[in-house]
Amino acid sequence: MGRLGVHSVLSLPLMTPDGIVGAMNVYARAKEVFDSRAEQVGQIYAAPAAIAVQNAQVLSQAQQLATNLRAAMTTRAVIDQAIGILRSRDGGTAEEAFDRLRDLSQREHTRLALVATTIVDEAVRRARARRSRSD
């Protein structure tokens, strides 16, 4: 770091009750500029910085969870629609229809949601074709 003009570093942990969430690093061009007073002042700033970092992490996790839950709800709806379509074709139970979906998914090495989407899209396409022929 000396080649970059940095000759002193003060590194302080960002601690919360849950543990360390990062570090705050302070650099200086002069040599040996950080003493115990600098460390004390740095710790004053490190405490709220740790809370800010932790809050940002919690927010990010909550946003990711919300995104995952929205995707799961959409996926679940499509799977339920596909189950209904399969049941209407052969009169089987929901469990039997789900087993057929799962078997198709495994046989085709395709995600279950994608198999369900394909079934729903095909049923919609057929229904539209029938409707346009009858018009």
PyMOL commands that set and color helices and strands:
alter all, ss='L'
color gray80, all
select helices_A, chain A and resi 2-4+36-90+94-108+112-134
alter helices_A, ss='H'
color red, helices_A
select strands_A, chain A and resi 8-16+19-28
alter strands_A, ss='S'
color yellow, strands_A
deselect
rebuild
show_as cartoon
